[in-house]
Amino acid sequence: MKKVAILLAGMFDENEFIYPQYRLKEDFEVHIIAHEADKEYKGKSEVTKKSTHAAKDVKADDYAGVVIPGGYSPDGMRASEDLKAFVKAMDEQKKPIAAICHAGWMLASCCDIEGKTVTSTPTIQDDLKNAGAKWVDEALAVDGHIITARKPDDLPGFIKEFVRQVNDE
């Protein structure tokens, strides 16, 4: 069974974490990767989720793809050198990276998005443009292995594309 990762940090958007978590469990072994293992993190509305693995203990070679939920958690994620190194390695290996809402901050911090077409919540479009990406206001933007979406309403197509790419790996 293929393994996929979902990143976790405090202030995550519960919809953008929980929907992918349960959908992906239908087909894959899902690991919840955070800065620390076995730690509970609070979402924006106080829901807690617990990490299964620390970023320092995992290797991109072992995963078929990664989902980065939004909310404000990507700001905390990009403060972790280990989380950034994991996502950067996934990018270098051209494995599916799915980033929704504010998760574009992680792409800008550790992925080569120069010239890539991406979307996100509109409030971070300047960050993505400054990283060299072409920002579009669309429900889904797919540019190679980079899959991006704007908000929870975009989750069905976002996760469908991620699953398709992971299955094609």
C-alpha positions as CSV (number, residue, x, y, z in Angstrom):
1,M,0.0,0.0,0.0
2,K,1.4,3.4,-1.0
3,K,2.1,5.9,1.8
4,V,1.1,9.5,1.7
5,A,1.8,12.3,4.1
6,I,-0.4,15.1,5.5
7,L,1.5,17.9,7.2
8,L,0.3,19.3,10.5
9,A,0.9,22.4,12.6
10,G,-1.2,24.5,14.9
11,M,-4.0,26.7,13.6
12,F,-4.8,24.3,10.7
13,D,-8.1,24.5,8.9
14,E,-10.1,21.6,10.1
15,N,-11.9,21.0,6.8
16,E,-8.7,21.1,4.8
17,F,-7.1,18.5,7.1
18,I,-10.0,16.2,8.0
19,Y,-11.5,15.8,4.5
20,P,-8.2,14.7,2.9
21,Q,-7.3,12.5,5.9
22,Y,-10.4,10.3,5.7
23,R,-10.6,10.3,1.9
24,L,-6.9,9.2,1.6
25,K,-7.3,6.5,4.2
26,E,-9.6,4.7,1.8
27,D,-6.7,4.0,-0.6
28,F,-3.4,4.7,1.2
29,E,-1.4,4.4,4.4
30,V,-1.6,8.0,5.8
31,H,1.1,9.5,8.0
32,I,0.5,12.8,9.8
33,I,3.9,14.5,9.8
34,A,4.7,17.5,12.0
35,H,7.7,19.1,13.6
36,E,7.3,16.7,16.5
37,A,5.9,13.1,16.6
38,D,2.9,12.1,18.8
39,K,2.0,15.7,19.6
40,E,-1.5,17.2,19.5
41,Y,-2.0,20.4,17.5
42,K,-5.1,22.6,17.7
43,G,-7.0,23.7,14.6
44,K,-8.5,27.1,14.1
45,S,-11.7,26.1,15.9
46,E,-10.0,24.1,18.7
47,V,-10.3,20.7,17.1
48,T,-7.1,18.7,17.9
49,K,-5.2,16.3,15.7
50,K,-2.2,14.2,16.7
51,S,0.9,13.8,14.6
52,T,2.2,10.3,13.9
53,H,5.7,11.2,12.7
54,A,8.3,13.9,13.1
55,A,9.6,15.5,9.9
56,K,13.2,14.8,11.0
57,D,12.5,11.1,11.0
58,V,10.9,10.7,7.6
59,K,12.3,10.6,4.0
60,A,10.6,11.7,0.9
61,D,11.7,8.4,-0.8
62,D,9.2,6.6,1.4
63,Y,6.1,8.6,0.3
64,A,4.1,8.8,-2.9
65,G,2.7,12.3,-2.2
66,V,2.1,15.0,0.4
67,V,-1.0,17.1,1.2
68,I,-0.4,20.5,2.9
69,P,-3.6,21.8,4.5
70,G,-4.2,25.5,5.0
71,G,-5.5,27.7,7.7
72,Y,-2.6,29.5,9.4
73,S,-0.6,26.3,10.0
74,P,1.6,26.7,6.9
75,D,3.2,29.8,8.5
76,G,4.3,27.6,11.4
77,M,5.3,24.8,9.1
78,R,7.7,27.0,7.2
79,A,9.5,27.8,10.5
80,S,10.5,24.1,10.7
81,E,13.6,23.4,8.6
82,D,12.7,19.7,8.8
83,L,9.3,20.1,7.3
84,K,10.7,22.4,4.6
85,A,13.4,19.9,3.8
86,F,10.8,17.1,3.5
87,V,8.6,19.1,1.1
88,K,11.7,20.3,-0.9
89,A,12.8,16.7,-1.4
90,M,9.3,15.7,-2.5
91,D,9.5,18.6,-5.0
92,E,12.9,17.5,-6.3
93,Q,11.5,14.0,-6.8
94,K,8.5,15.4,-8.6
95,K,6.1,13.6,-6.3
96,P,2.5,15.0,-6.0
97,I,2.4,18.0,-3.7
98,A,-1.1,19.3,-2.9
99,A,-1.4,22.7,-1.3
100,I,-4.7,24.4,-0.4
101,C,-5.5,27.9,0.9
102,H,-2.5,29.3,2.8
103,A,-0.4,26.2,2.1
104,G,1.1,28.1,-0.8
105,W,3.4,29.7,1.8
106,M,5.2,26.3,2.0
107,L,5.5,26.2,-1.7
108,A,7.0,29.6,-1.8
109,S,9.4,28.7,1.0
110,C,10.8,25.4,-0.3
111,C,9.6,24.4,-3.8
112,D,10.7,25.5,-7.2
113,I,7.5,27.3,-8.4
114,E,9.2,29.7,-10.8
115,G,6.9,29.9,-13.8
116,K,4.4,27.4,-12.3
117,T,0.6,28.2,-12.4
118,V,-0.8,28.0,-8.9
119,T,-3.8,29.2,-6.9
120,S,-4.4,29.9,-3.2
121,T,-6.5,32.0,-1.0
122,P,-6.2,35.5,-2.6
123,T,-4.5,37.0,0.4
124,I,-1.2,35.2,-0.3
125,Q,-1.1,35.7,-4.1
126,D,1.6,38.3,-3.7
127,D,3.8,35.8,-1.9
128,L,3.4,33.3,-4.7
129,K,4.0,35.8,-7.4
130,N,7.1,37.0,-5.6
131,A,8.3,33.4,-5.6
132,G,8.0,33.5,-9.4
133,A,4.7,31.7,-9.8
134,K,1.8,32.6,-12.1
135,W,-1.2,33.0,-9.7
136,V,-4.8,32.3,-11.0
137,D,-8.1,32.7,-9.2
138,E,-9.5,29.2,-10.0
139,A,-10.8,26.3,-7.9
140,L,-7.9,24.1,-9.0
141,A,-4.6,24.7,-10.6
142,V,-2.4,21.8,-11.7
143,D,1.1,22.3,-13.0
144,G,2.9,19.0,-13.2
145,H,3.1,17.6,-9.7
146,I,2.0,20.8,-8.0
147,I,-1.7,20.7,-7.2
148,T,-3.2,23.8,-5.6
149,A,-6.7,25.0,-4.5
150,R,-8.2,28.1,-2.9
151,K,-10.5,27.0,-0.1
152,P,-12.5,24.2,1.5
153,D,-15.2,24.3,-1.3
154,D,-12.5,23.3,-3.7
155,L,-11.6,20.1,-1.8
156,P,-13.4,17.5,-4.0
157,G,-11.5,18.3,-7.2
158,F,-8.3,18.9,-5.3
159,I,-8.2,15.6,-3.6
160,K,-9.5,13.7,-6.7
161,E,-6.5,15.1,-8.7
162,F,-4.1,14.2,-5.9
163,V,-5.4,10.7,-5.7
164,R,-5.1,10.4,-9.5
165,Q,-1.5,11.5,-9.5
166,V,-0.5,9.3,-6.6
167,N,-2.1,6.3,-8.3
168,D,-0.1,7.2,-11.5
169,E,3.2,7.2,-9.5
